[in-house]
C-alpha cells in the first residue's frame, strides 16, 4: 500500500499553466496522459491544467499499484481521483474525462460534489452491453469474444482494435494508441476490459447533479449516439451535448482542432 501523500508522485501528476481555475484531464482505457498532448497547450494560458496517469497505465512505474481486485469497479478509481484532488487542495475543477474516466468523474462528483464545477464527458457510456430496452453497442457474445481475443493473441488484438477505434487514415494516432496498449500489457488489458465493458452505471445518472457537457463523435464504434441521448435524459444536473464530425473514439488524437473548438466554446474562452 502507498502512503496517501505519495499518490501524486505514483500517478505522475503534472501541472501546467497559471490560471485561477483548474481543468483536470483524465485518460481512458489503454492510454496515458500523453493522449492529451495536442489539447492542453490551448488551455494552459487561461487555466491551471492537471494531468495524471491512472494506475493501470503503462506509464506508471510501480506495476503493483494496479490491483485487479481493488479496481474491479470504477469506485476505486473515483476514490483515487478524490484523493488526488484533495492532496492538491483543489475544488470546483472542470473535469474532462475520456471514455471510462467520464463515469469515474460522475461517481466522484456524487461522493464529493464541491470538488467539481462541471463535468466534460468525452466518449462516455454508462453501460456497453445491450439490454432489451437499452442499446449499449455490444452483445454479451461480443464482449466474451473481445476478452478471448485479448488473451489469445494480444499483439494481433492491439492492431485490429486500434484500427476500429482510431481513425484508420491517421497512422500516427493509430500507432500512438497501439504503443500505449502494448505498454499497458495483456494481463492488465484483460482485467480492465472486464471492469470497463461489463460495467453498468446507469443507476447513478440520476444522482449526478454537477452540470455536464457530453461530447461525442459522429461515428464511434464504442459508443452509439443513442447512449448520449440516454445520458441526457437520465442525468439530473444540467446537460449540454455536442457532436464532433469525426470518426472514432479518440477526437483528442484525430480531430483535436474540432475538439478544442468545442471545449473553448463550452468554457467561454
C-alpha positions as CSV (number, residue, x, y, z in Angstrom):
1,X,0.0,0.0,0.0
2,X,1.2,3.5,-0.8
3,X,1.3,6.2,1.8
4,X,-1.5,8.5,0.8
5,X,0.7,11.5,0.2
6,X,2.6,9.8,-2.4
7,X,-0.3,9.2,-4.8
8,X,0.5,12.4,-6.7
9,X,4.0,11.0,-7.4
10,X,2.9,7.5,-8.2
11,X,0.3,8.7,-10.7
12,X,2.8,11.1,-12.4
13,X,0.7,14.2,-11.7
14,X,1.8,17.2,-13.8
15,X,0.5,20.7,-13.8
16,X,0.8,23.4,-16.5
17,X,-0.4,27.0,-16.7
18,X,-1.1,29.6,-14.0
19,X,-4.8,30.2,-14.3
20,X,-7.0,30.7,-11.3
21,X,-9.4,27.9,-12.4
22,X,-8.3,24.3,-12.9
23,X,-9.0,21.7,-15.6
24,X,-8.2,18.1,-14.9
25,X,-7.8,15.8,-17.9
26,X,-8.3,12.1,-17.3
27,X,-7.5,9.5,-19.9
28,X,-9.3,6.2,-20.6
29,X,-8.7,2.5,-21.2
30,X,-5.3,1.6,-22.5
31,X,-3.8,5.1,-22.7
32,X,-1.9,7.6,-20.5
33,X,-1.8,11.4,-20.0
34,X,0.1,11.9,-23.3
35,X,-3.2,11.3,-25.1
36,X,-4.0,15.0,-24.3
37,X,-0.7,16.4,-25.7
38,X,-2.5,18.1,-28.7
39,X,-5.1,19.6,-26.5
40,X,-3.5,21.0,-23.3
41,X,-1.4,23.8,-24.9
42,X,-4.7,25.6,-25.9
43,X,-5.8,25.8,-22.2
44,X,-2.6,26.4,-20.3
45,X,-2.8,30.2,-20.9
46,X,-6.2,30.5,-19.2
47,X,-6.3,27.6,-16.8
48,X,-4.2,25.5,-14.4
49,X,-4.1,22.2,-16.3
50,X,-3.7,19.0,-14.3
51,X,-2.7,15.7,-15.9
52,X,-2.1,12.3,-14.4
53,X,-1.9,8.5,-15.3
54,X,-4.3,6.0,-13.9
55,X,-2.7,3.1,-12.0
56,X,-3.3,0.7,-15.0
57,X,-1.3,2.9,-17.4
58,X,1.9,1.6,-18.9
59,X,3.4,5.0,-17.9
60,X,3.1,4.2,-14.2
61,X,6.4,2.8,-12.9
62,X,5.1,0.9,-9.9
63,X,3.2,-2.0,-11.5
64,X,2.0,-3.2,-8.1
65,X,-0.2,-0.1,-8.0
66,X,-2.8,-1.7,-10.2
67,X,-4.6,-4.4,-8.2
68,X,-7.3,-6.1,-10.4
69,X,-9.4,-7.0,-7.4
70,X,-9.4,-3.4,-6.0
71,X,-10.0,-2.0,-9.4
72,X,-12.7,-4.4,-10.4
73,X,-15.2,-1.5,-10.3
74,X,-14.9,2.2,-11.0
75,X,-15.4,3.2,-7.4
76,X,-11.7,2.7,-6.5
77,X,-10.7,4.9,-9.4
78,X,-13.2,7.6,-8.2
79,X,-11.6,7.4,-4.7
80,X,-8.2,7.9,-6.3
81,X,-9.4,10.9,-8.1
82,X,-10.9,12.4,-4.9
83,X,-7.7,11.7,-3.0
84,X,-5.7,13.3,-5.8
85,X,-7.8,16.5,-5.8
86,X,-7.7,16.7,-2.0
87,X,-3.9,16.3,-1.9
88,X,-3.6,19.1,-4.4
89,X,-6.1,21.2,-2.4
90,X,-8.3,21.7,-5.5
91,X,-12.0,22.2,-5.6
92,X,-14.6,23.4,-8.2
93,X,-12.5,21.9,-11.0
94,X,-13.5,21.4,-14.6
95,X,-13.1,17.6,-15.1
96,X,-12.6,16.3,-18.6
97,X,-13.0,12.5,-18.5
98,X,-12.5,10.4,-21.6
99,X,-14.3,7.1,-22.0
100,X,-14.2,5.1,-18.7
101,X,-13.0,8.3,-16.9
102,X,-16.3,10.0,-17.7
103,X,-18.2,7.6,-15.4
104,X,-15.4,7.8,-12.9
105,X,-15.8,11.6,-12.8
106,X,-19.6,11.1,-12.4
107,X,-19.1,8.8,-9.4
108,X,-16.6,11.2,-7.8
109,X,-18.9,14.1,-8.3
110,X,-21.7,12.2,-6.4
111,X,-19.4,11.5,-3.5
112,X,-17.8,15.0,-3.3
113,X,-19.8,17.5,-5.4
114,X,-17.9,20.5,-4.1
115,X,-14.8,19.3,-5.9
116,X,-16.4,19.7,-9.4
117,X,-17.7,22.8,-11.1
118,X,-18.5,20.9,-14.3
119,X,-18.0,17.5,-15.9
120,X,-17.0,17.2,-19.6
121,X,-17.8,13.7,-20.6
122,X,-15.9,12.7,-23.8
123,X,-17.0,9.4,-25.4
124,X,-18.9,8.4,-22.3
125,X,-21.0,5.4,-21.7
126,X,-22.7,4.1,-18.5
127,X,-23.1,0.6,-20.0
128,X,-21.6,-1.1,-23.1
129,X,-23.8,-4.2,-23.3
130,X,-27.2,-4.1,-24.9
131,X,-30.3,-5.0,-22.9
132,X,-33.9,-5.3,-24.1
133,X,-34.6,-1.6,-23.5
134,X,-31.0,-0.2,-23.9
135,X,-28.6,0.0,-26.8
136,X,-25.0,0.0,-25.4
137,X,-23.4,-1.1,-28.7
138,X,-22.3,-4.7,-27.8
139,X,-23.8,-8.1,-27.1
140,X,-22.6,-10.3,-24.3
141,X,-21.1,-12.5,-27.0
142,X,-19.2,-9.5,-28.5
143,X,-17.6,-8.8,-25.1
144,X,-16.8,-12.5,-24.5
145,X,-15.1,-12.6,-27.8
146,X,-13.2,-9.4,-27.1
147,X,-11.8,-10.9,-23.9
148,X,-10.8,-14.1,-25.7
149,X,-9.1,-12.1,-28.4
150,X,-7.1,-10.0,-25.9
151,X,-6.0,-13.2,-24.1
152,X,-5.2,-15.4,-27.1
153,X,-3.1,-13.0,-29.2
154,X,-2.5,-9.6,-27.7
155,X,-0.5,-8.1,-30.5
156,X,-3.0,-9.1,-33.1
157,X,-5.8,-7.7,-31.0
158,X,-4.0,-4.4,-30.4
159,X,-3.5,-4.0,-34.2
160,X,-7.1,-4.8,-35.0
161,X,-8.8,-2.9,-32.2
162,X,-6.8,0.2,-32.8
163,X,-8.0,0.4,-36.4
164,X,-11.6,0.1,-35.2
165,X,-11.5,2.8,-32.6
166,X,-9.0,5.3,-34.1
167,X,-9.4,6.9,-37.5
168,X,-7.5,4.4,-39.6
169,X,-6.3,7.0,-42.0
170,X,-4.4,8.8,-39.2
171,X,-1.5,6.4,-38.9
172,X,0.4,8.4,-36.3
173,X,-2.6,8.3,-34.0
174,X,-3.2,4.6,-34.6
175,X,0.4,3.9,-33.7
176,X,0.2,6.1,-30.6
177,X,-2.8,4.1,-29.3
178,X,-1.1,0.8,-30.1
179,X,2.1,1.8,-28.3
180,X,0.0,2.7,-25.2
181,X,-1.8,-0.6,-25.3
182,X,1.5,-2.5,-25.6
183,X,2.9,-0.7,-22.6
184,X,-0.1,-1.5,-20.5
185,X,0.3,-5.2,-21.2
186,X,-2.0,-8.2,-21.7
187,X,-2.8,-9.0,-18.0
188,X,-3.9,-5.5,-17.2
189,X,-5.7,-5.3,-20.5
190,X,-7.8,-8.4,-19.8
191,X,-8.8,-7.5,-16.2
192,X,-9.5,-3.8,-17.0
193,X,-11.5,-4.8,-20.1
194,X,-13.8,-6.9,-17.8
195,X,-14.2,-3.9,-15.5
196,X,-15.0,-1.5,-18.3
197,X,-17.1,-3.5,-20.7
198,X,-19.1,-5.4,-18.1
199,X,-19.8,-2.2,-16.0
200,X,-23.3,-0.8,-15.6
201,X,-23.6,2.7,-14.1
202,X,-27.0,3.6,-15.5
203,X,-28.3,3.7,-11.9
204,X,-26.0,6.6,-10.8
205,X,-27.0,9.0,-13.6
206,X,-29.9,10.5,-11.6
207,X,-27.6,11.2,-8.7
208,X,-25.2,13.3,-10.9
209,X,-26.2,17.0,-10.1
210,X,-23.0,18.6,-11.4
211,X,-23.5,20.4,-14.8
212,X,-22.4,18.0,-17.6
213,X,-21.2,18.6,-21.2
214,X,-21.3,15.4,-23.2
215,X,-19.1,15.3,-26.3
216,X,-19.4,12.6,-28.8
217,X,-18.0,12.0,-32.3
218,X,-20.5,11.4,-35.1
219,X,-19.2,7.8,-35.7
220,X,-17.9,6.0,-32.6
221,X,-18.0,2.2,-32.7
222,X,-17.5,2.1,-28.9
223,X,-20.4,4.4,-28.0
224,X,-23.5,4.7,-30.2
225,X,-25.2,8.0,-30.4
226,X,-28.2,6.6,-28.5
227,X,-26.1,6.4,-25.4
228,X,-25.7,10.1,-25.4
229,X,-29.4,10.6,-25.7
230,X,-29.9,8.1,-22.8
231,X,-27.5,10.0,-20.6
232,X,-29.1,13.4,-21.5
233,X,-32.4,12.0,-20.4
234,X,-31.2,10.5,-17.1
235,X,-28.6,12.8,-15.6
236,X,-30.2,15.1,-13.1
237,X,-27.9,18.1,-13.5
238,X,-28.0,20.5,-16.4
239,X,-26.8,18.6,-19.6
240,X,-25.5,20.0,-22.8
241,X,-24.4,17.7,-25.6
242,X,-22.1,18.4,-28.6
243,X,-21.3,16.2,-31.6
244,X,-17.9,16.4,-33.4
245,X,-18.0,15.5,-37.0
246,X,-15.3,12.8,-36.8
247,X,-14.7,9.1,-36.9
248,X,-13.6,7.1,-33.9
249,X,-13.3,7.2,-30.1
250,X,-10.3,9.5,-29.9
251,X,-11.0,13.0,-31.1
252,X,-8.2,14.3,-28.9
253,X,-5.9,12.5,-31.3
254,X,-7.6,12.6,-34.6
255,X,-9.8,15.7,-34.6
256,X,-8.1,17.8,-31.9
257,X,-8.8,21.2,-33.5
258,X,-12.5,20.4,-33.6
259,X,-12.4,19.2,-30.0
260,X,-10.6,22.3,-28.9
261,X,-13.2,24.5,-30.7
262,X,-16.0,22.7,-28.8
263,X,-14.1,22.9,-25.4
264,X,-13.3,26.6,-25.8
265,X,-16.9,27.3,-26.7
266,X,-18.2,25.4,-23.6
267,X,-15.7,27.1,-21.3
268,X,-16.4,30.6,-22.8
269,X,-12.9,31.2,-23.9
